C-alpha cells in the first residue's frame, strides 16, 4: 500500500500518467530527471495486430529518430516508429561512460567472423562491433564526437552517380539539425542555430589539452574547426552534448515531440521481416515481436528501414531482397536480386598504446572517474565525466598513402584519450575492446600503479580505408546474428597508412608541449610481437594486427547509386531498386565512407531523406 501511495505521489508531481507510460519508464525517470520541458521519456505504444499507418520506420537510431520527427510534422500522416530496445538511462547520459555502455543490454552484441589481419589477440580472435539497441540507437553508445568529414567526401558521392548529394547540397541539412553552442562558432557559415541537436565542447580541460594544441602548432598544424573550411589540423572535439550530458538522437529529436498525436513509438519491438507482395514487389508492412507476441502492421505509403548497416541489410535479405545465390542457399525466396550486404566499410583504430607523463592531475583513470568530486562536478555540468568518451583532442593529417586524394583531404585521424588502457584498473575498457586479462597483465602488469594512473592515449584511426567487407546471413532465422566480415587491412595500403599514424603520434609526443611532462611511450612489447625489434616497422605492423578494433562506423551495405550501378541497392532518393514503397535511410546507404565520425552524416542523410519523402508524397497529403 505504501509503495502504491509513493508511486502515485511521484506521478502527481511529475505529471506522468499510467495511461501513457509503463512502469519501466516511471522507474527510470526517477533516476534521469529531465533538464527542461523538451526532455522526458517517450510513451510506449502497443500496436494492435493488423493496424495501419502511413509510414512505418524500423529502428529508432541516429536516423530513425530524425525521420520519425520530420514525417510526423505533417499532421495528416500517422507514423509508427519501432525500436528493439528501451530507454536511455542516467549512466548513458554521462559522456565519459561511453565505453561502459557496450557491455550492457543497450548493445546488440555483434562480433565479426575471425579476421586475418586485425583483432588477432582479442577474445575469441574476433572484433567486437557494438551497435545500439536502445531509443537513440548507436547515438547512445558512441563517443559523442560530431565531425562531418571533408567536403569532397560528398562530392565523391555525386561523381559516383548520386545527384543531389554534393557538399553544397547537403551542408544545409547538416546545419538544419544543429544547434551550435560553441560561442566562437555561432556566426560561422558552416554551423546552424536553433536545430534539435546540441553541439558543444566538453566544459572540462586539463594541461593535456594545452600540450596537444601546442604540439600541433609546433608541427605546423592550425588549431581549427574540424567542421569548417579546413579539416586537416588539431582541435578540441565537438560533441553531441547538452549541459555536459549526452544529447542522443532520441533526446534531441524524439523527446521534444513525445506528445505529438500522430507519432507512435513502440519500444521492445523487434522487426523480423518486411511484408512484401511477391507479385508486385510492394512493401506492405512489417512483422515484429513484442512481449513474445508476433504481430503485423501495415503501411499505406512506405516502410522505411533505419536499422543500420547490419540490421537493414539483414532484414532486406531475410525478406527476399538480396544476392540470389546466397538467399537460395538458405532457402529464402529471392524477390529482387540485389548486392545487399556488400560494400561494408568501416574506420579501424589501433588501440593499446599508453603514453606516460611525470605529473599528476593531467590524465583521467578509473579512480578519478569514480571520485565523489567528479560526480559532484558532473551534477553541475562540469568536470572530467563530461569528456566525450574520454576523447580530449582530435588531429587530422594526410600520409603518403593518400596519393590519390587532393591536398587537404586526410586519411589518418589521431584521437587523444584523457586516459589509457593502462589505467583501466576495473577492466571496463578491456571488456569493450575484447582485450584479454592475460594480454593486459603481459603488457601493463609490470607498470607501477602510479604510472598507470598517469597515462593517456593517442590512437591513430584509418579514416580513408580501401579494404571492403561484407555482411551475410547465418541462417533464415532473424535471431541468428549475421556473419560480418570487415576485412580490415585487406588492402596493403591500409596497414601502411596506419603505421604512419603510429609515427604521427610519436612525433606529437616528442614536441616541447608534451616533453615538458616527460611524456614517453610504454615500451613493453605486445604479445606475439616480441620477435621483432621494438619500434621497428615490422613490430608496429605486428602490433597493429593484434589489437586494432572498429571505431563503430560501419557503412555501405545498402549502397546508394543509380540503377546503372551494379553495386547499388538504393537509388539517390534512397528507394530500394526493383521495389515499391520501400526506402532505406541510415548509414548503410553511404556509397563511400567519409573521413568523419559517422553520426553527423547519418543525421544529415535522415534530414535530407525526410524532405525527399515529403516531395514524393506531397501531392497526396
C-alpha positions in Angstrom: 0.0 0.0 0.0 2.8 2.4 0.9 4.5 1.7 -2.4 1.3 2.4 -4.3 0.9 5.7 -2.5 4.6 6.6 -3.2 4.2 5.9 -6.9 1.0 7.9 -7.1 2.8 10.8 -5.4 5.7 10.7 -7.8 3.2 10.6 -10.7 1.3 13.5 -9.4 4.3 15.8 -9.0 5.8 14.8 -12.4 2.7 14.9 -14.4 3.0 11.3 -15.6 0.0 9.2 -16.4 -0.1 5.4 -16.3 -2.1 5.5 -19.5 0.9 6.9 -21.4 3.8 5.3 -19.6 4.7 1.8 -18.5 6.2 1.1 -15.1 9.8 0.9 -16.5 9.5 4.4 -17.8 8.4 5.7 -14.5 11.2 3.9 -12.7 14.0 5.1 -15.0 12.5 8.6 -15.0 13.3 8.8 -11.2 17.0 8.4 -12.0 17.2 10.5 -15.1 15.1 13.7 -14.3 14.5 15.9 -17.4 16.6 19.0 -17.7 13.8 21.0 -19.3 10.3 20.7 -20.8 11.7 19.2 -24.1 13.1 16.2 -22.3 11.3 13.2 -20.8 10.7 9.6 -21.6 8.7 8.7 -24.7 5.4 6.9 -24.1 5.5 3.3 -25.1 2.8 2.4 -27.7 1.4 -1.1 -28.1 0.3 -1.6 -31.8 -2.5 -4.0 -32.4 -2.1 -6.7 -35.0 -3.2 -5.5 -38.4 -3.1 -1.8 -37.6 -2.3 0.6 -40.5 -0.1 3.7 -40.6 1.1 6.0 -43.3 4.7 5.3 -42.6 6.5 2.6 -40.6 10.0 3.4 -39.5 12.1 0.5 -38.4 14.8 1.5 -35.9 14.9 4.5 -33.5 18.6 5.2 -34.0 20.6 8.1 -35.3 18.5 8.2 -38.5 15.1 6.8 -37.4 14.5 9.4 -34.7 15.1 12.2 -37.2 12.8 10.6 -39.9 10.0 10.0 -37.4 10.2 13.6 -36.2 10.2 15.1 -39.7 7.5 13.0 -41.2 5.2 13.5 -38.2 5.4 17.2 -38.8 2.7 16.6 -41.4 -0.3 16.2 -39.1 -2.3 14.1 -41.5 0.4 11.4 -41.6 0.3 8.6 -39.0 3.8 7.5 -38.2 4.8 4.3 -36.3 8.4 4.0 -35.0 9.5 0.5 -34.0 12.6 0.0 -31.7 14.0 -3.2 -30.4 15.4 -1.6 -27.2 14.1 0.6 -24.4 15.1 3.8 -22.7 18.3 5.5 -22.2 19.3 5.9 -18.5 21.3 8.1 -16.2 24.5 6.3 -16.9 24.2 6.6 -20.7 24.0 10.4 -20.3 27.5 10.6 -18.8 29.9 11.2 -21.7 33.0 9.5 -20.3 31.0 6.4 -19.5 30.5 5.6 -23.3 32.9 2.6 -23.2 30.9 1.0 -20.4 27.6 1.1 -22.4 29.0 -1.5 -24.9 28.8 -4.2 -22.2 25.1 -3.5 -21.3 21.9 -4.8 -22.9 21.8 -1.5 -24.9 24.3 -3.2 -27.3 23.2 -5.8 -29.9 26.4 -7.6 -29.2 27.6 -8.2 -32.7 31.0 -9.7 -33.4 32.9 -10.3 -36.6 34.0 -13.5 -38.0 37.7 -14.2 -37.2 39.8 -11.7 -39.0 43.1 -12.4 -40.8 44.8 -9.1 -40.1 43.0 -7.5 -37.2 41.7 -8.3 -33.7 44.1 -11.3 -33.6 44.8 -11.1 -29.9 41.3 -10.2 -28.7 38.8 -12.6 -27.0 37.8 -15.3 -29.5 40.1 -13.7 -32.1 37.1 -11.7 -33.3 36.3 -8.0 -33.5 33.6 -6.6 -31.1 31.1 -4.5 -33.1 28.9 -2.5 -30.7 25.6 -1.3 -32.2 22.8 0.5 -30.2 19.7 -1.4 -29.1 18.0 1.5 -27.4 16.0 4.5 -28.2 18.6 6.7 -29.9 20.5 3.6 -31.3 24.2 4.0 -31.6 24.0 7.7 -30.8 23.6 6.4 -27.2 26.7 4.1 -27.4 29.0 6.3 -29.4 31.7 8.7 -28.1 29.6 11.7 -28.9 32.0 13.2 -31.4 30.3 15.4 -34.0 32.5 15.6 -37.1 31.2 15.6 -40.7 34.2 14.8 -42.9 35.7 16.7 -45.9 33.5 18.4 -48.5 35.0 16.3 -51.3 33.7 13.2 -49.4 30.2 14.2 -50.5 31.3 15.5 -53.9 32.6 11.9 -54.5 29.1 10.6 -53.9 27.9 12.8 -56.8 30.8 11.6 -59.0 29.5 8.0 -58.3 26.2 9.0 -59.8 24.3 10.3 -56.8 22.9 13.6 -57.9 21.8 15.9 -55.1 24.4 14.8 -52.6 27.2 17.2 -53.2 28.6 19.1 -50.2 26.9 22.3 -51.3 23.6 20.5 -51.4 24.0 18.6 -48.1 25.5 21.4 -46.0 22.0 23.0 -45.4 20.9 19.6 -43.9 23.9 19.4 -41.5 23.0 23.0 -40.4 19.3 22.3 -40.2 19.6 19.7 -37.4 22.4 21.6 -35.5 22.2 23.9 -32.5 25.8 25.0 -32.1 26.6 26.1 -28.5 30.2 27.0 -29.0 30.3 30.7 -28.8 33.1 31.4 -31.3 31.3 29.3 -34.0 27.8 30.8 -33.7 28.4 33.2 -36.6 30.1 30.5 -38.7 28.5 29.8 -42.2 29.3 26.2 -41.5 27.1 25.8 -38.4 23.4 26.0 -37.6 21.5 27.6 -34.7 18.1 26.5 -33.4 18.1 22.9 -34.6 17.2 20.0 -32.4 20.8 18.6 -31.9 23.0 20.5 -29.4 26.7 20.6 -30.4 29.2 21.8 -27.8 32.7 21.4 -26.4 33.1 19.5 -23.1 33.5 22.1 -20.4 36.4 20.3 -18.8 40.0 20.8 -19.9 43.4 20.0 -18.4 47.0 20.9 -19.2 47.0 17.9 -21.5 44.7 19.9 -23.8 47.1 22.8 -23.8 50.0 20.4 -24.6 48.0 18.9 -27.5 47.3 22.4 -29.0 51.0 23.4 -28.6 52.1 20.2 -30.2 50.0 20.8 -33.3 51.3 24.3 -33.7 54.9 23.1 -33.3 54.4 20.6 -36.0 52.9 23.3 -38.3 49.2 22.5 -37.9 46.4 25.0 -37.3 44.1 24.8 -34.3 40.8 24.8 -36.3 37.1 23.9 -36.6 37.1 20.3 -38.0 33.6 21.0 -39.4 34.7 24.3 -41.0 36.7 25.3 -44.0 39.7 23.0 -43.4 39.7 19.5 -41.9 43.4 18.9 -41.5 44.6 20.4 -38.2 44.2 20.0 -34.4 41.1 20.7 -32.4 39.1 20.0 -29.3 36.2 17.6 -30.1 32.8 19.0 -30.9 30.3 16.7 -29.2 26.5 16.0 -29.2 26.3 17.4 -25.7 23.8 19.4 -23.7 24.9 21.0 -20.4 27.7 18.4 -20.1 25.4 15.4 -20.8 24.9 13.3 -23.9 22.4 14.6 -26.4 21.4 11.5 -28.3 19.1 11.4 -31.4 16.3 10.3 -29.1 16.8 13.1 -26.6 17.2 15.6 -29.5 14.6 14.6 -32.0 12.0 12.4 -30.1 11.7 13.7 -26.6 10.6 17.3 -27.6 7.7 15.8 -29.7 6.8 12.9 -27.4 3.2 14.0 -27.2 2.7 14.6 -30.9 -0.6 12.7 -31.5 0.2 11.3 -35.0 3.6 9.7 -33.9 3.6 6.4 -32.0 6.7 4.8 -30.7 6.7 1.1 -29.8 9.7 0.0 -27.7 11.0 -3.5 -27.2 9.6 -4.3 -30.7 11.9 -6.4 -32.9 11.1 -6.4 -36.6 11.8 -9.8 -38.1 10.6 -9.4 -41.7 9.3 -6.9 -44.2 5.9 -7.9 -45.7 6.3 -7.8 -49.4 3.7 -8.6 -52.1 5.6 -11.2 -54.2 3.6 -10.3 -57.4 4.1 -6.5 -57.3 7.2 -6.2 -55.1 5.3 -3.6 -53.0 6.3 -3.4 -49.3 3.1 -3.7 -47.4 4.3 -3.6 -43.8 6.4 -5.4 -41.3 6.2 -8.3 -38.9 7.6 -7.8 -35.4 7.7 -9.4 -32.0 6.7 -7.5 -28.8 6.1 -9.1 -25.4 6.7 -12.5 -27.0 3.8 -12.0 -29.4 4.2 -11.8 -33.2 2.3 -9.1 -34.9 1.9 -7.5 -38.3 1.4 -3.8 -39.0 0.8 -2.2 -42.4 2.0 0.9 -44.2 -0.3 2.9 -46.6 2.6 4.8 -48.0 6.1 3.4 -47.2 8.2 1.2 -45.0 11.5 2.9 -44.1 14.4 0.9 -42.8 16.7 2.7 -40.4 18.1 -0.3 -38.7 21.8 0.4 -39.5 24.3 -1.1 -41.8 24.0 -4.5 -40.2 20.3 -4.5 -39.3 18.9 -3.1 -42.5 21.0 -5.5 -44.6 19.9 -8.4 -42.5 16.2 -7.5 -42.8 16.3 -7.0 -46.5 17.9 -10.4 -47.1 15.5 -12.2 -44.7 12.6 -10.7 -46.6 13.9 -11.9 -50.0 15.8 -8.8 -51.2 19.5 -9.6 -51.7 22.0 -11.7 -53.6 20.1 -14.5 -55.3 22.6 -17.3 -54.8 23.2 -16.5 -51.2 19.5 -16.4 -50.4 18.8 -19.6 -52.3 21.4 -21.4 -50.2 19.4 -20.6 -47.1 16.0 -21.5 -48.7 14.8 -17.9 -48.9 12.7 -17.0 -51.9 14.5 -14.2 -53.8 12.2 -11.4 -54.9 14.8 -8.9 -56.1 18.4 -9.8 -56.8 20.5 -7.0 -55.3 24.0 -6.8 -53.8 22.8 -6.3 -50.3 25.5 -6.8 -47.6 28.4 -6.0 -50.0 30.4 -2.8 -49.8 30.8 -2.9 -46.0 33.3 -0.2 -44.9 34.5 0.9 -41.5 37.0 3.0 -39.7 39.6 1.0 -37.8 41.7 2.2 -34.9 44.9 0.9 -33.3 44.4 0.7 -29.5 46.6 -0.5 -26.7 49.5 2.0 -26.6 49.9 4.1 -23.4 51.9 7.4 -23.0 53.1 8.1 -19.5 53.7 11.6 -18.0 55.6 12.6 -14.9 52.9 14.8 -13.4 49.6 14.0 -11.6 46.3 15.6 -12.5 46.7 15.5 -16.2 45.1 12.2 -17.0 41.8 10.5 -16.2 41.6 7.0 -14.8 39.1 4.7 -13.0 39.9 6.3 -9.7 39.4 9.8 -10.9 36.2 8.9 -12.7 34.7 7.2 -9.6 35.6 10.0 -7.2 32.9 12.0 -5.4 34.4 15.2 -6.6 34.0 14.1 -10.2 30.4 13.1 -9.5 29.7 16.5 -7.8 31.2 18.4 -10.7 29.2 16.4 -13.2 25.9 17.3 -11.4 26.9 20.9 -12.1 27.6 20.2 -15.8 31.4 20.2 -15.5 34.3 18.0 -14.5 36.1 15.1 -16.2 33.0 13.0 -16.6 31.9 15.4 -19.3 34.8 14.4 -21.6 33.1 12.7 -24.7 34.0 9.1 -24.5 37.3 10.2 -22.9 38.3 11.9 -26.2 40.2 15.2 -25.3 41.7 16.1 -28.7 41.4 15.4 -32.5 44.1 15.8 -35.2 43.8 15.1 -38.9 46.7 14.6 -41.3 47.4 13.2 -44.8 50.0 10.5 -45.3 51.9 9.5 -48.4 49.4 6.7 -48.8 46.7 9.2 -49.7 48.4 10.0 -53.0 45.0 9.7 -54.9 43.5 12.4 -52.7 43.6 16.2 -53.2 45.7 18.2 -50.8 43.8 18.9 -47.6 42.0 15.5 -47.5 43.2 13.4 -44.6 43.5 9.7 -44.4 44.6 9.5 -40.7 43.0 10.9 -37.6 44.5 10.9 -34.1 42.2 10.8 -31.1 43.9 11.8 -27.8 42.3 10.0 -24.9 42.4 11.6 -21.5 43.3 8.2 -20.1 44.6 4.9 -21.5 44.2 1.2 -21.4 47.0 1.0 -18.8 44.7 2.9 -16.3 41.8 0.5 -16.9 42.0 -1.0 -13.5 38.4 -2.1 -13.4 38.5 -3.8 -16.8 35.7 -1.8 -18.4 37.7 -0.7 -21.5 39.1 -4.2 -21.8 35.7 -5.6 -21.9 34.6 -3.2 -24.6 37.6 -3.8 -26.8 37.8 -7.6 -26.2 41.2 -7.3 -24.6 42.1 -10.4 -22.5 43.3 -10.2 -18.9 46.4 -12.2 -19.9 47.3 -9.6 -22.6 46.8 -6.8 -20.1 49.0 -8.4 -17.5 51.8 -9.1 -20.0 51.8 -5.5 -21.3 51.0 -3.5 -18.2 51.4 -5.8 -15.3 54.9 -4.7 -14.5 54.0 -1.0 -14.8 53.7 0.7 -11.4 50.2 1.7 -10.4 51.2 5.4 -10.2 52.4 5.3 -13.9 49.2 3.5 -15.0 47.2 6.4 -13.5 49.4 9.0 -15.2 48.9 7.7 -18.7 46.9 8.8 -21.8 46.4 7.5 -25.3 46.9 8.7 -28.9 45.1 6.3 -31.1 45.5 6.6 -34.9 42.4 5.9 -37.0 42.3 4.9 -40.6 39.6 7.3 -41.9 40.2 6.5 -45.6 40.1 2.7 -45.8 40.5 0.9 -49.1 39.5 -2.5 -47.7 35.9 -3.6 -48.2 34.0 -6.3 -46.3 30.6 -8.0 -46.4 27.6 -8.9 -44.3 25.9 -12.3 -45.0 23.1 -14.2 -43.3 24.0 -17.0 -40.9 20.5 -18.6 -41.4 17.0 -17.7 -42.4 16.2 -17.0 -38.8 16.4 -13.4 -37.6 17.5 -14.5 -34.1 20.8 -15.8 -35.6 23.1 -12.9 -35.9 24.5 -12.3 -39.4 28.1 -13.1 -40.4 30.2 -10.0 -40.5 33.5 -9.9 -42.5 35.0 -6.4 -42.1 38.3 -7.5 -43.9 40.3 -4.9 -42.1 43.7 -4.2 -43.7 42.9 -6.5 -46.7 44.3 -3.7 -48.9 48.1 -3.4 -48.2 48.0 0.4 -48.2 45.7 0.4 -45.2 48.2 -1.2 -42.9 51.0 1.1 -44.1 48.8 4.2 -43.6 48.0 3.0 -40.0 51.7 2.6 -39.4 52.2 6.2 -40.5 49.5 7.1 -38.0 51.6 5.5 -35.2 54.6 7.5 -36.3 52.5 10.7 -36.4 51.5 10.0 -32.7 55.2 9.6 -31.9 56.0 13.0 -33.5 53.3 14.6 -31.4 54.6 13.4 -28.1 58.1 14.4 -29.0 57.2 18.0 -29.2 58.1 20.5 -26.5 54.5 20.7 -25.4 54.4 17.1 -24.3 58.1 16.8 -23.3 57.7 19.3 -20.5 55.8 16.5 -18.8 58.4 13.9 -19.7 55.9 12.1 -22.0 57.1 8.6 -23.0 55.7 5.6 -24.7 55.3 2.5 -22.6 57.8 0.1 -24.2 56.7 -3.4 -23.2 56.1 -5.3 -26.4 52.7 -6.7 -27.3 52.3 -10.5 -27.0 53.1 -12.4 -30.2 55.3 -9.4 -31.4 58.3 -10.0 -29.1 60.3 -11.4 -32.0 60.5 -8.0 -33.7 62.7 -5.1 -32.6 60.5 -2.8 -30.6 59.5 0.4 -32.5 60.6 -1.1 -35.9 58.3 -1.0 -38.8 57.9 -4.8 -38.5 57.0 -4.5 -34.9 54.3 -2.0 -35.5 52.8 -4.0 -38.3 52.5 -6.9 -36.0 51.1 -4.9 -33.1 48.5 -3.2 -35.3 47.1 -6.5 -36.4 46.9 -7.7 -32.7 44.7 -5.1 -31.2 43.2 -2.8 -33.9 39.5 -2.5 -33.4 36.4 -0.9 -35.0 35.5 2.7 -34.4 31.9 1.5 -34.8 31.4 3.4 -38.1 30.1 0.5 -40.3 28.5 1.8 -43.5 27.7 0.9 -47.1 25.9 -2.4 -47.1 22.9 -1.0 -49.0 24.9 1.2 -51.3 23.3 4.3 -52.8 23.7 4.6 -56.6 21.9 4.9 -59.9 20.2 1.9 -61.4 23.1 1.6 -63.9 25.5 0.8 -61.0 25.6 -3.0 -60.5 26.7 -2.5 -56.9 23.8 -0.2 -55.9 20.9 -1.3 -53.7 19.1 2.0 -53.3 18.6 5.0 -55.7 19.8 8.5 -54.9 16.3 9.0 -53.5 17.1 6.0 -51.2 14.3 3.8 -52.7 15.2 0.2 -53.0 15.8 -0.7 -56.6 13.2 -3.1 -58.0 10.9 -2.5 -55.1 8.0 -0.1 -54.4 7.3 1.8 -51.2 10.5 0.6 -49.5 13.2 3.0 -48.6 16.5 2.7 -46.6 17.6 5.7 -44.5 20.7 5.1 -42.4 24.5 4.6 -42.7 24.1 1.5 -44.9 23.3 3.7 -48.0 26.6 5.6 -47.8 28.5 4.6 -51.0 31.9 5.6 -49.8 32.8 6.2 -46.2 33.6 9.8 -45.4 36.5 10.9 -43.2 34.1 11.6 -40.4 32.6 10.3 -37.2 29.5 8.8 -38.9 26.8 10.0 -36.6 26.9 13.5 -38.2 26.5 12.3 -41.8 23.7 9.9 -40.8 21.7 12.6 -39.2 22.2 14.7 -42.4 21.1 11.8 -44.5 17.9 11.4 -42.4 17.2 15.1 -42.7 17.5 15.1 -46.5 15.6 11.8 -46.8 12.7 13.3 -44.9 12.5 16.1 -47.5 12.7 13.6 -50.3 9.8 11.6 -48.8 7.7 14.7 -48.4 8.4 15.6 -52.0 7.4 12.2 -53.3 4.1 12.2 -51.4 3.2 15.9 -51.2 0.5 15.6 -53.9 -1.4 13.0 -51.8 -1.4 14.8 -48.5 
